[in-house]
Amino acid sequence: MVKKKENLLALGMLCLIIALLFNMFGNSNIVLDIVILLFVGIALFSNAGYLATATSKKKKK
């Protein structure tokens, strides 16, 4: 079974892949750039959440 912290890591990787695909195949305009930045922001926060939960679990052991 997949743990919550691994779901955060998978969400971050998925958002980075979506942002990369939008960047490669989309025309350059301000709305698309905002959507790409939104996906990159979600990826950053979910990966930061993964790191926070992973290090807190190691400290408890």
C-alpha distance matrix in Angstrom:
0.0 3.8 6.5 9.8 11.8 10.2 10.7 14.2 14.8 13.9 16.2 18.9 18.9 19.1 21.9 23.8 23.7 25.0 27.7 28.7 29.1 31.2 33.3 34.0 34.8 36.1 39.7 40.5 41.1 40.3 37.8 35.7 35.9 34.7 31.7 30.9 31.3 29.1 26.2 26.9 27.1 23.7 22.3 24.3 23.1 19.4 19.7 21.9 19.3 16.8 19.6 20.5 17.2 16.7 20.3 20.3 17.6 19.7 22.8 21.6 21.0
3.8 0.0 3.8 6.7 8.4 6.5 7.0 10.5 11.0 10.3 12.6 15.1 15.4 15.8 18.5 20.2 20.5 21.9 24.3 25.5 26.1 28.0 30.0 30.9 31.9 33.1 36.6 37.2 37.8 36.9 34.5 32.4 32.4 31.2 28.3 27.4 27.7 25.5 22.6 23.2 23.4 20.0 18.6 20.5 19.4 15.7 16.0 18.2 15.8 13.2 16.2 17.4 14.3 14.0 17.7 18.0 15.7 17.9 21.0 20.3 20.1
6.5 3.8 0.0 3.8 5.6 5.4 6.5 9.0 10.2 10.8 12.6 14.7 15.7 16.6 18.6 20.4 21.4 22.7 24.7 26.1 27.2 28.8 30.5 31.9 33.1 34.0 37.3 37.5 37.9 36.7 34.4 32.5 32.2 30.8 28.1 27.2 27.0 24.8 22.2 22.6 22.2 18.9 17.7 19.0 17.5 13.9 14.2 15.9 13.1 10.7 13.6 14.2 10.9 11.0 14.6 14.5 12.3 14.9 17.7 16.9 17.1
9.8 6.7 3.8 0.0 3.8 5.4 5.1 6.5 8.9 9.9 10.6 12.7 14.6 15.3 16.7 18.8 20.2 21.1 22.8 24.7 25.9 27.1 28.8 30.5 31.7 32.2 35.4 35.4 35.4 34.0 31.7 30.0 29.7 27.9 25.5 24.8 24.3 21.9 19.7 20.1 19.2 15.9 15.2 16.3 14.4 11.0 12.0 13.3 10.1 8.6 11.9 12.0 9.1 10.3 13.8 13.4 12.2 15.2 17.5 16.9 17.9
11.8 8.4 5.6 3.8 0.0 3.8 5.4 5.2 6.5 8.8 10.0 10.9 12.8 14.4 15.6 17.1 18.9 20.3 21.5 23.1 24.8 26.1 27.4 29.2 30.8 31.3 34.4 34.2 34.4 32.9 31.0 29.2 28.4 26.9 24.7 23.6 22.8 20.9 18.6 18.3 17.5 14.7 13.3 13.9 12.4 9.1 9.0 10.3 7.6 5.2 8.3 9.1 6.5 7.1 10.7 11.1 10.2 12.7 15.3 15.4 16.4
10.2 6.5 5.4 5.4 3.8 0.0 3.8 5.3 5.0 6.2 8.6 9.9 10.7 12.3 14.3 15.5 16.6 18.4 20.1 21.2 22.7 24.4 25.8 27.1 28.7 29.7 32.9 33.0 33.6 32.5 30.6 28.4 27.8 26.7 24.3 22.9 22.7 20.9 18.1 18.0 18.0 15.1 13.1 14.5 13.7 10.1 9.6 12.0 10.2 7.2 10.2 12.0 9.9 9.4 13.1 14.2 12.9 14.8 17.8 18.2 18.5
10.7 7.0 6.5 5.1 5.4 3.8 0.0 3.8 5.4 5.0 6.1 8.6 9.9 10.4 12.2 14.3 15.3 16.3 18.2 19.9 21.0 22.4 24.2 25.7 26.9 27.6 30.8 31.1 31.4 30.3 28.0 26.0 25.8 24.5 21.7 20.8 20.8 18.6 15.9 16.5 16.4 13.0 11.7 13.8 12.7 8.9 9.9 12.5 10.4 8.5 12.1 13.5 11.6 12.1 15.7 16.4 15.5 17.9 20.6 20.7 21.5
14.2 10.5 9.0 6.5 5.2 5.3 3.8 0.0 3.8 5.5 5.1 6.3 8.8 9.9 10.6 12.5 14.4 15.4 16.6 18.5 20.1 21.2 22.6 24.5 26.0 26.3 29.4 29.2 29.3 27.9 26.0 24.1 23.5 22.0 19.6 18.6 18.1 16.0 13.5 13.6 13.1 10.0 8.7 10.2 9.0 5.2 6.4 8.8 7.0 5.7 9.4 10.8 9.7 10.8 14.0 14.8 14.8 17.1 19.4 20.0 21.3
14.8 11.0 10.2 8.9 6.5 5.0 5.4 3.8 0.0 3.8 5.4 5.2 6.4 8.7 10.0 10.8 12.5 14.4 15.5 16.8 18.6 20.2 21.3 22.8 24.6 25.4 28.5 28.4 29.0 28.0 26.3 24.0 23.2 22.3 20.0 18.2 17.9 16.6 13.7 13.1 13.5 10.9 8.3 9.9 10.0 6.5 5.6 8.9 8.5 6.0 8.9 11.4 10.8 10.6 13.7 15.5 15.4 16.8 19.5 20.6 21.4
13.9 10.3 10.8 9.9 8.8 6.2 5.0 5.5 3.8 0.0 3.8 5.4 5.2 6.1 8.6 9.9 10.6 12.3 14.2 15.4 16.6 18.4 19.9 21.1 22.6 23.6 27.0 27.3 28.0 27.3 25.4 22.9 22.6 21.9 19.1 17.5 18.0 16.5 13.1 13.4 14.4 11.5 9.2 11.9 12.2 8.8 8.8 12.3 11.7 9.7 12.7 15.1 14.2 14.0 17.3 19.0 18.4 20.1 22.9 23.8 24.3
16.2 12.6 12.6 10.6 10.0 8.6 6.1 5.1 5.4 3.8 0.0 3.8 5.5 5.1 6.1 8.6 9.9 10.5 12.2 14.2 15.4 16.5 18.3 20.0 21.2 21.6 24.8 25.0 25.4 24.4 22.2 20.0 19.8 18.7 15.9 14.8 15.1 13.2 10.0 10.9 11.5 8.3 6.8 10.0 10.0 6.8 8.2 11.5 10.8 10.1 13.3 15.2 14.7 15.4 18.5 19.7 19.8 21.8 24.2 25.0 26.1
18.9 15.1 14.7 12.7 10.9 9.9 8.6 6.3 5.2 5.4 3.8 0.0 3.8 5.5 5.2 6.3 8.7 10.0 10.6 12.4 14.4 15.5 16.5 18.5 20.2 20.6 23.6 23.3 23.9 22.8 21.2 18.9 18.0 17.2 14.9 13.1 13.0 11.7 8.6 8.2 9.1 6.7 3.8 6.8 7.9 5.5 5.7 9.3 9.8 9.2 11.6 13.9 14.3 14.8 17.4 19.1 19.7 21.2 23.4 24.8 26.0
18.9 15.4 15.7 14.6 12.8 10.7 9.9 8.8 6.4 5.2 5.5 3.8 0.0 3.8 5.5 5.1 6.2 8.7 9.9 10.6 12.4 14.3 15.3 16.5 18.4 19.5 22.7 22.8 23.9 23.5 22.0 19.2 18.5 18.4 15.9 13.6 14.3 13.7 10.1 9.6 11.7 9.9 6.7 9.6 11.4 9.2 8.4 12.2 13.1 11.6 13.7 16.6 16.8 16.5 19.2 21.4 21.5 22.6 25.3 26.8 27.4
19.1 15.8 16.6 15.3 14.4 12.3 10.4 9.9 8.7 6.1 5.1 5.5 3.8 0.0 3.8 5.4 5.1 6.2 8.6 9.9 10.6 12.3 14.2 15.4 16.5 17.5 20.9 21.5 22.4 22.1 20.2 17.3 17.4 17.2 14.2 12.4 13.9 12.7 9.0 10.0 12.2 9.9 7.9 11.5 12.9 10.6 11.1 14.7 15.1 14.1 16.7 19.2 19.1 19.2 22.2 23.9 24.0 25.5 28.1 29.3 30.0
21.9 18.5 18.6 16.7 15.6 14.3 12.2 10.6 10.0 8.6 6.1 5.2 5.5 3.8 0.0 3.8 5.4 5.1 6.1 8.5 9.9 10.5 12.2 14.2 15.5 15.7 18.8 18.9 19.4 18.8 16.9 14.3 14.1 13.6 10.7 9.0 10.1 9.0 5.2 6.5 8.7 6.8 5.5 9.2 10.8 9.5 10.5 13.6 14.4 14.3 16.7 18.8 19.4 20.0 22.5 24.2 24.8 26.4 28.6 30.0 31.1
23.8 20.2 20.4 18.8 17.1 15.5 14.3 12.5 10.8 9.9 8.6 6.3 5.1 5.4 3.8 0.0 3.8 5.5 5.1 6.1 8.6 9.9 10.5 12.2 14.3 15.0 18.0 17.8 18.9 18.6 17.4 14.4 13.6 13.9 11.7 8.8 9.9 10.1 6.6 5.9 9.2 8.7 6.2 9.0 11.7 10.9 10.7 13.8 15.4 15.0 16.7 19.3 20.3 20.3 22.6 24.7 25.5 26.5 28.8 30.6 31.6
23.7 20.5 21.4 20.2 18.9 16.6 15.3 14.4 12.5 10.6 9.9 8.7 6.2 5.1 5.4 3.8 0.0 3.8 5.5 5.1 6.2 8.7 9.8 10.5 12.2 13.7 17.1 17.7 19.2 19.5 18.2 14.8 14.7 15.6 12.9 10.3 12.4 12.6 9.0 9.4 12.7 11.8 9.7 12.7 15.2 13.9 13.8 17.2 18.5 17.6 19.5 22.3 22.8 22.7 25.2 27.4 27.7 28.8 31.4 33.0 33.6
25.0 21.9 22.7 21.1 20.3 18.4 16.3 15.4 14.4 12.3 10.5 10.0 8.7 6.2 5.1 5.5 3.8 0.0 3.8 5.4 5.1 6.2 8.5 9.9 10.6 11.3 14.8 15.6 16.7 17.0 15.1 11.8 12.5 13.1 9.9 8.0 10.9 10.6 7.3 9.0 12.1 11.1 10.2 13.5 15.5 14.6 15.3 18.4 19.4 19.2 21.4 23.8 24.3 24.7 27.3 29.1 29.6 31.0 33.4 34.8 35.8
27.7 24.3 24.7 22.8 21.5 20.1 18.2 16.6 15.5 14.2 12.2 10.6 9.9 8.6 6.1 5.1 5.5 3.8 0.0 3.8 5.5 5.1 6.1 8.6 10.2 10.1 13.0 13.0 14.1 14.1 12.9 9.6 9.3 10.3 7.8 4.9 7.7 8.5 5.8 6.6 10.1 10.3 9.5 12.1 14.6 14.5 15.1 17.7 19.3 19.5 21.2 23.5 24.6 25.1 27.2 29.2 30.1 31.4 33.5 35.2 36.4
28.7 25.5 26.1 24.7 23.1 21.2 19.9 18.5 16.8 15.4 14.2 12.4 10.6 9.9 8.5 6.1 5.1 5.4 3.8 0.0 3.8 5.5 5.0 6.1 8.7 9.8 12.8 13.1 15.1 15.8 15.2 11.6 11.2 13.1 11.1 7.9 10.5 12.0 9.4 9.2 13.0 13.5 11.8 14.1 17.1 16.9 16.7 19.5 21.4 21.1 22.5 25.2 26.3 26.3 28.4 30.7 31.5 32.3 34.6 36.6 37.4
29.1 26.1 27.2 25.9 24.8 22.7 21.0 20.1 18.6 16.6 15.4 14.4 12.4 10.6 9.9 8.6 6.2 5.1 5.5 3.8 0.0 3.8 5.3 5.1 6.1 7.9 11.4 12.8 14.9 16.2 15.0 11.3 12.1 14.1 11.6 9.3 12.6 13.6 11.0 12.0 15.5 15.5 14.3 17.1 19.7 19.1 19.3 22.4 23.8 23.4 25.2 27.9 28.7 28.7 31.1 33.3 33.8 34.9 37.3 39.0 39.8
31.2 28.0 28.8 27.1 26.1 24.4 22.4 21.2 20.2 18.4 16.5 15.5 14.3 12.3 10.5 9.9 8.7 6.2 5.1 5.5 3.8 0.0 3.8 5.5 5.5 5.2 8.6 9.7 11.3 12.6 11.3 7.5 8.8 10.9 8.5 6.8 10.5 11.6 9.9 11.3 14.5 14.9 14.6 17.2 19.5 19.5 20.2 22.8 24.3 24.5 26.3 28.6 29.6 30.1 32.3 34.3 35.1 36.4 38.6 40.2 41.3
33.3 30.0 30.5 28.8 27.4 25.8 24.2 22.6 21.3 19.9 18.3 16.5 15.3 14.2 12.2 10.5 9.8 8.5 6.1 5.0 5.3 3.8 0.0 3.8 5.8 5.6 8.0 8.1 10.5 11.9 11.8 8.1 8.0 11.0 9.8 7.1 10.2 12.4 11.1 11.3 14.7 15.9 15.2 17.1 20.0 20.4 20.6 23.0 25.0 25.2 26.5 28.9 30.3 30.6 32.5 34.7 35.7 36.7 38.8 40.7 41.8
34.0 30.9 31.9 30.5 29.2 27.1 25.7 24.5 22.8 21.1 20.0 18.5 16.5 15.4 14.2 12.2 10.5 9.9 8.6 6.1 5.1 5.5 3.8 0.0 3.8 6.0 8.5 9.7 12.8 14.9 14.9 11.2 11.6 14.7 13.3 10.7 13.9 16.0 14.2 14.4 18.0 18.9 17.8 19.9 22.9 22.9 22.8 25.5 27.5 27.2 28.6 31.3 32.5 32.4 34.4 36.8 37.6 38.4 40.7 42.7 43.5
34.8 31.9 33.1 31.7 30.8 28.7 26.9 26.0 24.6 22.6 21.2 20.2 18.4 16.5 15.5 14.3 12.2 10.6 10.2 8.7 6.1 5.5 5.8 3.8 0.0 3.8 6.8 9.4 12.1 14.7 14.1 10.6 12.2 15.1 13.3 11.8 15.4 16.9 15.3 16.4 19.8 20.3 19.7 22.2 24.8 24.6 25.0 27.8 29.4 29.3 31.0 33.5 34.5 34.6 36.9 39.1 39.7 40.8 43.2 44.9 45.8
36.1 33.1 34.0 32.2 31.3 29.7 27.6 26.3 25.4 23.6 21.6 20.6 19.5 17.5 15.7 15.0 13.7 11.3 10.1 9.8 7.9 5.2 5.6 6.0 3.8 0.0 3.8 6.4 8.5 11.2 10.6 7.3 9.4 12.3 10.9 10.1 13.6 15.1 14.4 15.7 18.6 19.4 19.5 21.8 24.1 24.4 25.2 27.6 29.2 29.6 31.3 33.5 34.7 35.2 37.3 39.3 40.2 41.5 43.6 45.3 46.5
39.7 36.6 37.3 35.4 34.4 32.9 30.8 29.4 28.5 27.0 24.8 23.6 22.7 20.9 18.8 18.0 17.1 14.8 13.0 12.8 11.4 8.6 8.0 8.5 6.8 3.8 0.0 3.8 6.2 9.7 10.0 7.7 9.4 12.6 12.3 11.9 14.8 16.7 16.7 17.8 20.4 21.7 22.0 23.9 26.3 27.0 27.8 29.9 31.7 32.4 33.9 36.0 37.4 38.0 39.9 41.9 43.0 44.3 46.2 48.0 49.3
40.5 37.2 37.5 35.4 34.2 33.0 31.1 29.2 28.4 27.3 25.0 23.3 22.8 21.5 18.9 17.8 17.7 15.6 13.0 13.1 12.8 9.7 8.1 9.7 9.4 6.4 3.8 0.0 3.8 7.0 8.7 6.9 7.2 10.7 11.5 10.9 13.0 15.5 16.1 16.6 18.9 20.8 21.2 22.6 25.0 26.2 26.9 28.7 30.7 31.6 32.8 34.8 36.5 37.2 38.8 40.8 42.3 43.4 45.1 47.1 48.6
41.1 37.8 37.9 35.4 34.4 33.6 31.4 29.3 29.0 28.0 25.4 23.9 23.9 22.4 19.4 18.9 19.2 16.7 14.1 15.1 14.9 11.3 10.5 12.8 12.1 8.5 6.2 3.8 0.0 3.8 5.7 5.6 6.3 8.9 10.3 10.8 12.5 14.5 15.9 16.7 18.4 20.4 21.4 22.7 24.6 26.1 27.2 28.7 30.5 31.9 33.2 34.8 36.5 37.6 39.2 40.8 42.5 43.8 45.3 47.2 48.9
40.3 36.9 36.7 34.0 32.9 32.5 30.3 27.9 28.0 27.3 24.4 22.8 23.5 22.1 18.8 18.6 19.5 17.0 14.1 15.8 16.2 12.6 11.9 14.9 14.7 11.2 9.7 7.0 3.8 0.0 3.8 5.5 5.1 6.2 8.7 9.9 10.5 12.3 14.5 15.3 16.3 18.4 20.0 20.8 22.5 24.3 25.7 26.7 28.5 30.2 31.4 32.7 34.6 35.9 37.3 38.8 40.6 42.1 43.3 45.2 47.1
37.8 34.5 34.4 31.7 31.0 30.6 28.0 26.0 26.3 25.4 22.2 21.2 22.0 20.2 16.9 17.4 18.2 15.1 12.9 15.2 15.0 11.3 11.8 14.9 14.1 10.6 10.0 8.7 5.7 3.8 0.0 3.8 5.4 5.2 6.3 8.7 9.9 10.6 12.7 14.4 15.2 16.7 18.6 20.0 21.2 22.7 24.5 25.7 27.1 28.8 30.4 31.6 33.1 34.7 36.3 37.6 39.2 41.0 42.3 43.9 45.8
35.7 32.4 32.5 30.0 29.2 28.4 26.0 24.1 24.0 22.9 20.0 18.9 19.2 17.3 14.3 14.4 14.8 11.8 9.6 11.6 11.3 7.5 8.1 11.2 10.6 7.3 7.7 6.9 5.6 5.5 3.8 0.0 3.8 5.4 5.0 6.2 8.6 9.7 10.7 12.4 14.1 15.4 16.7 18.4 20.1 21.2 22.6 24.3 25.8 27.1 28.7 30.3 31.7 32.9 34.7 36.3 37.7 39.3 40.9 42.5 44.2
35.9 32.4 32.2 29.7 28.4 27.8 25.8 23.5 23.2 22.6 19.8 18.0 18.5 17.4 14.1 13.6 14.7 12.5 9.3 11.2 12.1 8.8 8.0 11.6 12.2 9.4 9.4 7.2 6.3 5.1 5.4 3.8 0.0 3.8 5.4 5.1 6.2 8.5 10.0 10.5 12.1 14.3 15.3 16.4 18.4 20.0 21.0 22.4 24.3 25.6 26.9 28.4 30.3 31.4 32.9 34.5 36.2 37.6 39.0 40.9 42.6
34.7 31.2 30.8 27.9 26.9 26.7 24.5 22.0 22.3 21.9 18.7 17.2 18.4 17.2 13.6 13.9 15.6 13.1 10.3 13.1 14.1 10.9 11.0 14.7 15.1 12.3 12.6 10.7 8.9 6.2 5.2 5.4 3.8 0.0 3.8 5.4 5.1 6.1 8.8 9.8 10.3 12.3 14.2 15.1 16.4 18.2 19.8 20.8 22.4 24.2 25.6 26.7 28.5 30.0 31.5 32.8 34.6 36.2 37.4 39.1 41.1
31.7 28.3 28.1 25.5 24.7 24.3 21.7 19.6 20.0 19.1 15.9 14.9 15.9 14.2 10.7 11.7 12.9 9.9 7.8 11.1 11.6 8.5 9.8 13.3 13.3 10.9 12.3 11.5 10.3 8.7 6.3 5.0 5.4 3.8 0.0 3.8 5.4 5.0 6.4 8.7 9.8 10.6 12.5 14.3 15.5 16.6 18.4 20.0 21.1 22.6 24.5 25.7 27.1 28.5 30.4 31.7 33.1 34.9 36.4 37.9 39.7
30.9 27.4 27.2 24.8 23.6 22.9 20.8 18.6 18.2 17.5 14.8 13.1 13.6 12.4 9.0 8.8 10.3 8.0 4.9 7.9 9.3 6.8 7.1 10.7 11.8 10.1 11.9 10.9 10.8 9.9 8.7 6.2 5.1 5.4 3.8 0.0 3.8 5.4 5.3 6.3 8.6 10.0 10.7 12.4 14.5 15.5 16.6 18.4 20.1 21.1 22.6 24.4 25.9 26.9 28.7 30.4 31.8 33.2 34.9 36.6 38.2
31.3 27.7 27.0 24.3 22.8 22.7 20.8 18.1 17.9 18.0 15.1 13.0 14.3 13.9 10.1 9.9 12.4 10.9 7.7 10.5 12.6 10.5 10.2 13.9 15.4 13.6 14.8 13.0 12.5 10.5 9.9 8.6 6.2 5.1 5.4 3.8 0.0 3.8 5.5 5.0 6.0 8.6 9.7 10.3 12.2 14.1 15.2 16.3 18.2 19.8 20.9 22.3 24.2 25.5 26.8 28.4 30.2 31.6 32.9 34.8 36.7
29.1 25.5 24.8 21.9 20.9 20.9 18.6 16.0 16.6 16.5 13.2 11.7 13.7 12.7 9.0 10.1 12.6 10.6 8.5 12.0 13.6 11.6 12.4 16.0 16.9 15.1 16.7 15.5 14.5 12.3 10.6 9.7 8.5 6.1 5.0 5.4 3.8 0.0 3.8 5.5 5.0 6.2 8.6 9.9 10.7 12.2 14.2 15.3 16.5 18.3 20.0 21.0 22.6 24.2 25.9 27.0 28.7 30.5 31.8 33.3 35.3
26.2 22.6 22.2 19.7 18.6 18.1 15.9 13.5 13.7 13.1 10.0 8.6 10.1 9.0 5.2 6.6 9.0 7.3 5.8 9.4 11.0 9.9 11.1 14.2 15.3 14.4 16.7 16.1 15.9 14.5 12.7 10.7 10.0 8.8 6.4 5.3 5.5 3.8 0.0 3.8 5.4 5.1 6.2 8.7 10.0 10.5 12.2 14.2 15.3 16.4 18.3 19.9 21.1 22.3 24.3 25.7 27.0 28.7 30.4 31.9 33.5
26.9 23.2 22.6 20.1 18.3 18.0 16.5 13.6 13.1 13.4 10.9 8.2 9.6 10.0 6.5 5.9 9.4 9.0 6.6 9.2 12.0 11.3 11.3 14.4 16.4 15.7 17.8 16.6 16.7 15.3 14.4 12.4 10.5 9.8 8.7 6.3 5.0 5.5 3.8 0.0 3.8 5.5 5.0 6.2 8.7 9.9 10.5 12.2 14.2 15.2 16.5 18.3 20.0 20.9 22.5 24.3 25.8 27.1 28.7 30.6 32.2
27.1 23.4 22.2 19.2 17.5 18.0 16.4 13.1 13.5 14.4 11.5 9.1 11.7 12.2 8.7 9.2 12.7 12.1 10.1 13.0 15.5 14.5 14.7 18.0 19.8 18.6 20.4 18.9 18.4 16.3 15.2 14.1 12.1 10.3 9.8 8.6 6.0 5.0 5.4 3.8 0.0 3.8 5.3 5.1 6.2 8.5 9.9 10.5 12.3 14.2 15.4 16.4 18.4 19.9 21.2 22.5 24.4 26.0 27.1 28.9 30.9
23.7 20.0 18.9 15.9 14.7 15.1 13.0 10.0 10.9 11.5 8.3 6.7 9.9 9.9 6.8 8.7 11.8 11.1 10.3 13.5 15.5 14.9 15.9 18.9 20.3 19.4 21.7 20.8 20.4 18.4 16.7 15.4 14.3 12.3 10.6 10.0 8.6 6.2 5.1 5.5 3.8 0.0 3.8 5.5 5.3 6.0 8.5 9.8 10.5 12.2 14.2 15.2 16.5 18.1 20.0 21.1 22.5 24.5 25.9 27.2 29.2
22.3 18.6 17.7 15.2 13.3 13.1 11.7 8.7 8.3 9.2 6.8 3.8 6.7 7.9 5.5 6.2 9.7 10.2 9.5 11.8 14.3 14.6 15.2 17.8 19.7 19.5 22.0 21.2 21.4 20.0 18.6 16.7 15.3 14.2 12.5 10.7 9.7 8.6 6.2 5.0 5.3 3.8 0.0 3.8 5.6 5.2 6.0 8.4 9.8 10.4 12.2 14.1 15.4 16.3 18.2 19.9 21.1 22.6 24.4 26.0 27.6
24.3 20.5 19.0 16.3 13.9 14.5 13.8 10.2 9.9 11.9 10.0 6.8 9.6 11.5 9.2 9.0 12.7 13.5 12.1 14.1 17.1 17.2 17.1 19.9 22.2 21.8 23.9 22.6 22.7 20.8 20.0 18.4 16.4 15.1 14.3 12.4 10.3 9.9 8.7 6.2 5.1 5.5 3.8 0.0 3.8 5.6 5.3 6.1 8.6 9.9 10.6 12.2 14.3 15.3 16.5 18.3 20.1 21.3 22.6 24.6 26.4
23.1 19.4 17.5 14.4 12.4 13.7 12.7 9.0 10.0 12.2 10.0 7.9 11.4 12.9 10.8 11.7 15.2 15.5 14.6 17.1 19.7 19.5 20.0 22.9 24.8 24.1 26.3 25.0 24.6 22.5 21.2 20.1 18.4 16.4 15.5 14.5 12.2 10.7 10.0 8.7 6.2 5.3 5.6 3.8 0.0 3.8 5.5 5.0 6.1 8.6 9.8 10.4 12.3 14.1 15.4 16.4 18.3 20.1 21.1 22.7 24.9
19.4 15.7 13.9 11.0 9.1 10.1 8.9 5.2 6.5 8.8 6.8 5.5 9.2 10.6 9.5 10.9 13.9 14.6 14.5 16.9 19.1 19.5 20.4 22.9 24.6 24.4 27.0 26.2 26.1 24.3 22.7 21.2 20.0 18.2 16.6 15.5 14.1 12.2 10.5 9.9 8.5 6.0 5.2 5.6 3.8 0.0 3.8 5.4 5.0 6.2 8.7 9.8 10.6 12.2 14.3 15.3 16.6 18.5 20.1 21.4 23.2
19.7 16.0 14.2 12.0 9.0 9.6 9.9 6.4 5.6 8.8 8.2 5.7 8.4 11.1 10.5 10.7 13.8 15.3 15.1 16.7 19.3 20.2 20.6 22.8 25.0 25.2 27.8 26.9 27.2 25.7 24.5 22.6 21.0 19.8 18.4 16.6 15.2 14.2 12.2 10.5 9.9 8.5 6.0 5.3 5.5 3.8 0.0 3.8 5.3 4.9 6.2 8.6 9.9 10.4 12.3 14.2 15.4 16.6 18.5 20.2 21.7
21.9 18.2 15.9 13.3 10.3 12.0 12.5 8.8 8.9 12.3 11.5 9.3 12.2 14.7 13.6 13.8 17.2 18.4 17.7 19.5 22.4 22.8 23.0 25.5 27.8 27.6 29.9 28.7 28.7 26.7 25.7 24.3 22.4 20.8 20.0 18.4 16.3 15.3 14.2 12.2 10.5 9.8 8.4 6.1 5.0 5.4 3.8 0.0 3.8 5.3 5.1 6.2 8.7 9.8 10.7 12.2 14.3 15.6 16.6 18.6 20.6
19.3 15.8 13.1 10.1 7.6 10.2 10.4 7.0 8.5 11.7 10.8 9.8 13.1 15.1 14.4 15.4 18.5 19.4 19.3 21.4 23.8 24.3 25.0 27.5 29.4 29.2 31.7 30.7 30.5 28.5 27.1 25.8 24.3 22.4 21.1 20.1 18.2 16.5 15.3 14.2 12.3 10.5 9.8 8.6 6.1 5.0 5.3 3.8 0.0 3.8 5.4 5.0 6.2 8.4 10.0 10.6 12.3 14.4 15.5 16.8 18.9
16.8 13.2 10.7 8.6 5.2 7.2 8.5 5.7 6.0 9.7 10.1 9.2 11.6 14.1 14.3 15.0 17.6 19.2 19.5 21.1 23.4 24.5 25.2 27.2 29.3 29.6 32.4 31.6 31.9 30.2 28.8 27.1 25.6 24.2 22.6 21.1 19.8 18.3 16.4 15.2 14.2 12.2 10.4 9.9 8.6 6.2 4.9 5.3 3.8 0.0 3.8 5.4 5.3 6.0 8.5 9.9 10.7 12.4 14.4 15.7 17.2
19.6 16.2 13.6 11.9 8.3 10.2 12.1 9.4 8.9 12.7 13.3 11.6 13.7 16.7 16.7 16.7 19.5 21.4 21.2 22.5 25.2 26.3 26.5 28.6 31.0 31.3 33.9 32.8 33.2 31.4 30.4 28.7 26.9 25.6 24.5 22.6 20.9 20.0 18.3 16.5 15.4 14.2 12.2 10.6 9.8 8.7 6.2 5.1 5.4 3.8 0.0 3.8 5.5 5.1 6.1 8.4 10.0 10.7 12.3 14.5 15.9
20.5 17.4 14.2 12.0 9.1 12.0 13.5 10.8 11.4 15.1 15.2 13.9 16.6 19.2 18.8 19.3 22.3 23.8 23.5 25.2 27.9 28.6 28.9 31.3 33.5 33.5 36.0 34.8 34.8 32.7 31.6 30.3 28.4 26.7 25.7 24.4 22.3 21.0 19.9 18.3 16.4 15.2 14.1 12.2 10.4 9.8 8.6 6.2 5.0 5.4 3.8 0.0 3.8 5.5 5.4 6.1 8.7 10.2 10.8 12.6 14.8
17.2 14.3 10.9 9.1 6.5 9.9 11.6 9.7 10.8 14.2 14.7 14.3 16.8 19.1 19.4 20.3 22.8 24.3 24.6 26.3 28.7 29.6 30.3 32.5 34.5 34.7 37.4 36.5 36.5 34.6 33.1 31.7 30.3 28.5 27.1 25.9 24.2 22.6 21.1 20.0 18.4 16.5 15.4 14.3 12.3 10.6 9.9 8.7 6.2 5.3 5.5 3.8 0.0 3.8 5.6 5.1 6.2 8.7 10.0 10.8 12.8
16.7 14.0 11.0 10.3 7.1 9.4 12.1 10.8 10.6 14.0 15.4 14.8 16.5 19.2 20.0 20.3 22.7 24.7 25.1 26.3 28.7 30.1 30.6 32.4 34.6 35.2 38.0 37.2 37.6 35.9 34.7 32.9 31.4 30.0 28.5 26.9 25.5 24.2 22.3 20.9 19.9 18.1 16.3 15.3 14.1 12.2 10.4 9.8 8.4 6.0 5.1 5.5 3.8 0.0 3.8 5.5 5.3 6.5 8.9 10.3 11.3
20.3 17.7 14.6 13.8 10.7 13.1 15.7 14.0 13.7 17.3 18.5 17.4 19.2 22.2 22.5 22.6 25.2 27.3 27.2 28.4 31.1 32.3 32.5 34.4 36.9 37.3 39.9 38.8 39.2 37.3 36.3 34.7 32.9 31.5 30.4 28.7 26.8 25.9 24.3 22.5 21.2 20.0 18.2 16.5 15.4 14.3 12.3 10.7 10.0 8.5 6.1 5.4 5.6 3.8 0.0 3.8 5.4 5.1 6.3 8.8 10.3
20.3 18.0 14.5 13.4 11.1 14.2 16.4 14.8 15.5 19.0 19.7 19.1 21.4 23.9 24.2 24.7 27.4 29.1 29.2 30.7 33.3 34.3 34.7 36.8 39.1 39.3 41.9 40.8 40.8 38.8 37.6 36.3 34.5 32.8 31.7 30.4 28.4 27.0 25.7 24.3 22.5 21.1 19.9 18.3 16.4 15.3 14.2 12.2 10.6 9.9 8.4 6.1 5.1 5.5 3.8 0.0 3.8 5.4 5.2 6.5 9.0
17.6 15.7 12.3 12.2 10.2 12.9 15.5 14.8 15.4 18.4 19.8 19.7 21.5 24.0 24.8 25.5 27.7 29.6 30.1 31.5 33.8 35.1 35.7 37.6 39.7 40.2 43.0 42.3 42.5 40.6 39.2 37.7 36.2 34.6 33.1 31.8 30.2 28.7 27.0 25.8 24.4 22.5 21.1 20.1 18.3 16.6 15.4 14.3 12.3 10.7 10.0 8.7 6.2 5.3 5.4 3.8 0.0 3.8 5.5 5.3 6.7
19.7 17.9 14.9 15.2 12.7 14.8 17.9 17.1 16.8 20.1 21.8 21.2 22.6 25.5 26.4 26.5 28.8 31.0 31.4 32.3 34.9 36.4 36.7 38.4 40.8 41.5 44.3 43.4 43.8 42.1 41.0 39.3 37.6 36.2 34.9 33.2 31.6 30.5 28.7 27.1 26.0 24.5 22.6 21.3 20.1 18.5 16.6 15.6 14.4 12.4 10.7 10.2 8.7 6.5 5.1 5.4 3.8 0.0 3.8 5.5 5.4
22.8 21.0 17.7 17.5 15.3 17.8 20.6 19.4 19.5 22.9 24.2 23.4 25.3 28.1 28.6 28.8 31.4 33.4 33.5 34.6 37.3 38.6 38.8 40.7 43.2 43.6 46.2 45.1 45.3 43.3 42.3 40.9 39.0 37.4 36.4 34.9 32.9 31.8 30.4 28.7 27.1 25.9 24.4 22.6 21.1 20.1 18.5 16.6 15.5 14.4 12.3 10.8 10.0 8.9 6.3 5.2 5.5 3.8 0.0 3.8 5.5
21.6 20.3 16.9 16.9 15.4 18.2 20.7 20.0 20.6 23.8 25.0 24.8 26.8 29.3 30.0 30.6 33.0 34.8 35.2 36.6 39.0 40.2 40.7 42.7 44.9 45.3 48.0 47.1 47.2 45.2 43.9 42.5 40.9 39.1 37.9 36.6 34.8 33.3 31.9 30.6 28.9 27.2 26.0 24.6 22.7 21.4 20.2 18.6 16.8 15.7 14.5 12.6 10.8 10.3 8.8 6.5 5.3 5.5 3.8 0.0 3.8
21.0 20.1 17.1 17.9 16.4 18.5 21.5 21.3 21.4 24.3 26.1 26.0 27.4 30.0 31.1 31.6 33.6 35.8 36.4 37.4 39.8 41.3 41.8 43.5 45.8 46.5 49.3 48.6 48.9 47.1 45.8 44.2 42.6 41.1 39.7 38.2 36.7 35.3 33.5 32.2 30.9 29.2 27.6 26.4 24.9 23.2 21.7 20.6 18.9 17.2 15.9 14.8 12.8 11.3 10.3 9.0 6.7 5.4 5.5 3.8 0.0
